[in-house]
Amino acid sequence: MSKIIINADDLGYSIGRDKGIFECFEAGAITCASLIVNGPTAVSAAKKASEIGLPLGLHLNLTEGKPLTTHSSLCNDNDTMYYKMLNRKATILDKDIVRECRAQLERFRQLTGAYPIHVDGHQHVHILKGIPELIAPLLKDVGVCSVRIPDEDLSTMDWLCPKKKKRYEDRFGAAMRARLIFRQYDILAPECLIGVGLCSSDMSQEHLNHCLENTFGVVELMCHPGYGSSDPSERPFNDKFSRSSGRLYECRQLQKLTFSQQKVDWSFYLKI
């Protein structure tokens, strides 16, 4: 039987996002989640995940909020990281990316009791040009055995706007290159990813079935359930995406979707 990993991103981002993720897990709608260890609610989220048995990976964050390391070129003049601008800043030093990645791996261990077996990137930072080569050795050293590769085929998704489709398709080459680099360190990834075509109001059983049509091997469904919040106290972790009504829509829709695949979590890769 084919297998599907249903991973909710951004645990630890906010109380509302955490609430939606936990609700989905307890309803059997997701199989695992990725923890932002420098997020405002990371501590309470990790504790709750342990209590209910939610498997966690690390959601490596190099673009939002404050880093765990100090005096870093990852930061702007406000001491926060360059939001969605990591690949455009020539001043960012390789050594600072490595330091921050190592710090987030250690924080994950402190919060959960073990290093992660899976890592994916907030806003896909882990596949940006030059970064896989920097972080793959670190991930290998602590026992990470899987990563996400965002190489979804969007060509037949006529419900997506051209601008969004192009933005993700422009990332395809970097994703393919990252897959090869991580594989050199025995770090695997699902053969197929779906989720871009199922984000927010695009999530439906019809769209899910379409996205799954030509998939093979292990499939990852990337999703972002939650409850939005407009509380300014949650800034800088309070962007438009997280406040969107799409988060609650995904939370509700995920609990309605049906799958013919066997649901598994990232521990599947420990057996390979």
Secondary structure, DSSP 8 states (H G I E B T S, - for coil): --EEEEEEEEETS-HHHHHHHHHHHHTTS-SEEEE-TTSTTHHHHHHHHHHHT--EEEEE-SSSS--SSSS-TTB-TTSSB-TT-GGG-TT--HHHHHHHHHHHHHHHHHHHSS--SEEEEGGGGGGSTTHHHHHHHHHHHHT--EE-------TT-TTS-HHHHHHHHTTHHHHHHHHHHHHHTT-B--SEEE-GGGSGGG--HHHHHHHHTT--SEEEEEE--------GGGTTS--HHHHSTHHHHHHHHHTT---SSEEE-GGGGGG-
